Amino acid sequence: MAEGEENSISFLFNNNAKKPSPFGERILSQDEGTSFLSSFFVELVSQLKKTLVSIKSYNELSRGRFKDERFGEYFNKKMSEDIEKINTVLAGFFDYMKVNMPIRKANTIHHVIGEVLNSNKQKLEEKKIKIFKKFEENLPETTLHDEQLKYAFHSIVQFALPLIPNAGSLGFLTRLIGAQKEKAAEEALPPETQKSIEVLILFSGFRKPGEPVEVALGIPGIPKDDVGDLILRLVKEIVQKNCGEMKLESHEKEARTLVTLILPIERRKVFFYQPARA
């Protein structure tokens, strides 16, 4: 095991390591890349909409309180119409801003890990599994789609859960690394682009060699490759299709398992737009 890998493992299972954020919180907030002026208009529209809500409430409270009933009905009707017109204009302006303000995609891997942990919250809490995380800041995006990342991390956690003993540990570490020398030379990549994202997923427990594999379909005795289990073989296939790598290491002496993902980075800046109203 490499020295850097040993340091990573020591951190993940160090009782003094920083505990994770509560489930449901974003691990790292996305960089929305909005200008000061755009943010100002967003806040302005929000404040105006709040004011309209107050005016609408007062208009409703004023019903039946006019001495001249006909005037009161006319007043309430016109106020409601004008409020709706202004609200429609503000909503349209807000939608215009959303479809014209590109948001730079950032910290997707960390956010997806948070979503996966949150979706498995109940099982993790039932077994009192301790979660440890060490995320490299400003990690670039990967070429894998968000749903592919979610599937990969969710599948690995599902594979790990039965193996982790009660009060065991599950750790995640992300970092930017240099590409393997053989692969870099083969593809003749310039030095500045020879980078990949490494995700280490380390957990207590391991599957002994030759131990039967229990699959969701109830089919035992599925042949094992270097990754070991069908659920991980499917993950490995997706990772490899996207020019990444995956490996599984079981450390019987330490009773731990390490899953390593090497993911290619997205060399372009990726943007998306918020959806407008239907």
N, C-alpha and C positions, 0 to 999 in steps of 0.2 A: 504494500500500500504506500502511495506517495506521501511525502511529508506534508504537503498542503492538504491532502485528503484527511490525514490523521488529525490535523489542526481543526478541520471542519467538523469531523466527528466529535472531537473533544468539546467543541463549542456547543454543538447541538444537544449533547447529553450532560452539559454542565448545569448543575442545579442552580447556579448563580446567574445563568444566562437570562437575558431579557425575555420576559413572558410575552406572549402574543397579545395583540389587540383583541378586545371582546369580539365574539362572533357577530357578524353582520356589519361591522365597521369596514370601511374601505382601508386596505392595507396602506396604500399610497394614493392620494387623490390625483385624478387626472389633470394634466396641464391643459387648460382649455384655450390657452393662447389668445384670449380676447384682449383687445386694446382697451385703454382707459375710457375712451369715448363710447365704445360699445357697451362696456360695463355700466357706464353712467346712464345710457338710455335704457338698459334693462332694468336698472333700479328705479328710474323715473317712471317707466310704464307700470312697474309693480306698485309703486306708491299711488299712482293715479287710479289703478284698479281698486286698491284698498279704499281710497276716498269715494269712489263710485259705490262701493258696497255700503259704506256708511250713509251716503245720500239716499240710496235705495231703501235702507232700513228706516230712515227718518220719514221718507215719503209714505211707506207703509203704515207707520205709526200715526201719520197725520190724517189718514182716512177717517171720515165721519166726524172730524173735529172742526169743520168749517161751519159757520152760521149759515152761509149760503151754500146749500148742498150741491146745486148745479155747478157753481164755481169750483167747489171742492172736487167734484168728480172730474171736471175738465182739467184742473190743476194736476191731480194725481195721474191722469191719463197722459198728459203732455210730458210730465216729469219722467214717467216710466218709458215713454217713447224716446226721449232725449238721452236717458241713461243707457238704453239699449243701443242707440246709434253710436254713442261715444265708446261703449264697451266693445262693439263690433269693430270700430276703427282701431282701437288699441290692440285688440286681439289680432287683427290683420297686420298691424305694424310689427307686433311681437313675432308673428309667424314669418314675416319678411326678414326680420333680423336673424331668426334661427336658420333659414335656408340660405342666408348670405354670410354667415359667420362660421367658417370651417373650424372644427375643434381638432387639435392634434392628438392623435392616439398615443397614449403613453401608459407605462406600468401595467400593461395587460396581463402579463404572466403573474404578477403579484396579486392583482385583482381577481383573476380566475382561481388562484390557490385559495384565496379568502372565500370565494363563493363555494368551492368544493368542500372546504372545512365546515362552512355554515350548513351546507346540505346534509352533512354527516354528523352534525352537532349532537343529535340524540344518542347515537351509537358510541361516539367518543366519550360523552359524559357518563353513559352507563358503565363503561369499562374504566372510567376515571383516567383516561389517557392524557398525559401531559404533552402539550404542543409547544415546540420550540421553532423559532424562525430567525433566520439571518438573511436579509435581503440587501443586495447591492443597489445603491441608489442610482437613479437615472439609467437603469438598464434599458438597452435598446429593444425595439420590437422584434418579434420572430416572424418568419414567413408562414408559420402554422396559423391556420384560422382559429378564431376564438373558440369555436365549437370543438375543433380538434384538440385544442389544449385542454378544454374542460373534460372531454372524454378521456384523455390520457391521464390527467391527474385524478379524476374520479375513479377510474379503473384501478390505478395503483393503490389508492386508499382502500378500495373495496378488497383488493388482494391482501393488503396488509392487516386489515381489521381482525380477521380470524386468527392471525398469527401473533398479534400483540397481546401479551398477558395483561391482566387487570393491573392498573396503576403503571402501565408501561409508558413508553415515550414514542413520539412521532415528530421528526424534525425535517425542516425544509431549509435549504441553503441555495441561493442563486448568486451567480457571479459571471463576469465576462472573462473569457479565457482565449488564448491563442489557438488557432486550428491545429490539428495534428500535422506534424511536419510532412509525413508521407502524402497526406491528402492535399496539403497546400502546394507541395512540389508538383504533384500530379496535375492539379488544376492551374498551375502557374499563376496563382493569385498574388497581387502586390502585397507587401508587408502590412500596410495599413488596413487591408480588408480581410486579413487572416484572423478573424475573430469569430467566436461562437458563444452561445449562452449555455452555461452549465447549470443544471438543476440537480441537486443531490437530495434524495428522499431517503432518510434513514429511520428505521424503526426497530423497536425491541422485538425479539422473536425471529425464528427462521424455520424453514421447512427442511427436514433432514433428507439427504439424498435417498432416493428410492421410496420416499413416503408417498402414498397414494394421493392423486390429485382429485379433488372433488369439484366438479364443474356444475354450474347452475342447471344444466340439462340432466344431471345425474349419470353422466357417462364416465366411469372410472378408467384409469389406465391409459390416459392420452399420452402419447410420446412426448418427451421433454426435449427442448433444444437448449441453447445456452441461456435463454431467458427463463426457462423453467415451467411456466404455467400458461395455459391457453389464454387467460385474460391478459397476461403480459405480452404474449406473442402477437395478439391483435394490436396492442398499443405499439409494439415495436414495428409492426408493419406500417402503421400510419406515420410514425416518426421517420422511418427509412424512406418512405415515399416522398417525404419532404426534405430529403437529403440530410437527415439528422442521424444520430446514433443513440443506442440504448443498451445498457448492460445491467446485469443483476449479480450481486455478490453476497453470498451468505457467509457470515463469520460465526462458526459454531462455538468457538472458544468464548467470544464476547456475547453470544446469543443475540446477534443483530443482523439485519439485512439492509443492504444499501442498493438503491436503484438510482442509476445515473442516466440523465438525459442530456445529450449534446444537441442543441437546437441551432439551426442557422439563423443569422440575424437578417432583418429586413433593412436593406441599404437605402431605401427611399423613406421620406417622411410620409407617414400615412395620416390622412385626415378623414373626418366624417362629419355629417351634418345632423343636427337634431331634427326629428320629424315634426312637421307642421301639423296643425289640426286636420282631422279628416273632413 
